[in-house]
Amino acid sequence: MPTPNKPKQKKLTISKPRSVKANPSAQKLQEMIAEAAYYKAEQRNFSPGFEEFDWFEAEKEVNKRLRTK
C-alpha cells in the first residue's frame, strides 16, 4: 500500500526587527511619565518637596527611552 504524500513544509524566514520610533498618544505619554515619577518618589520614601523635580526627571528619562527604540 503506498504511503500518502507528506505536505511540503515551508521554510520560515525571520526578518530582523526594524528600528521603529515609538510614538505614544499624549495620554499614554503622560501615564508613562507619571509612573516613572512615582518610582522616583518611591526611591526617596515619598519625601515631600521633590514632586516637580521627579516629574521633570521622569519626563527626560521617558523621552530618552522613546528616542532610542
N, C-alpha and C positions, 0 to 999 in steps of 0.2 A: 504494500500500500504506500503510495507516495506521501511524503510529508508536506504539509501546507507551507507555502512560501512565507517567510518571515517578512514583515514590513520593514522597509529600509529605514534606518534611523538617520535623522537629520543631524548634521553637526551643529552644535550650538556655538555661536560666536559671541563673545562678551566684549563689548567695546569699553574703552576707558571712559570713566566719568568725565564729562566736560566741566570746566570751571564755570560755575554759574553764580553770579552775584545774587544774594538773597535780597528780595525787595518786599519786606512785610508791609502789611497795611499800617496805617498810622496807629490804629488801636492796638495791634499786635506789638508794634514797636514800643508803645507806652507800657504795655504789660511786661515786656522783656526788661525794660529799664527799671520798672518798679520792683520786679523780682530780684534783679541784681542789686538794687539799692537796699532792699530788705536784707539780703545776705551780708552786705557790707555792715549794716547797722547791727545785725546779729553778732558779727565778729567782735564788736565793741560792747556787747551786752546791752545794746539799745541805749547807750548813754545819750542824753538829750543834747541838742545844740549842733549836731552834725548832719541834720537832715538834708539840707541843700548840698553840702559837700558830697554826701553819699550819692545823691541824685546825679550831680554833675559827673562824678567819677564813674558811676554806672552807665551814664549816657555815653561817655567816651569809650568805655570798655565794650559796650554792645555795638556801637558804630564801628569800632576797630574789628571786632569779630565778623561783622557782616561784610566788611570790605575785603577780608582775607579769604572768604569762602569762594 
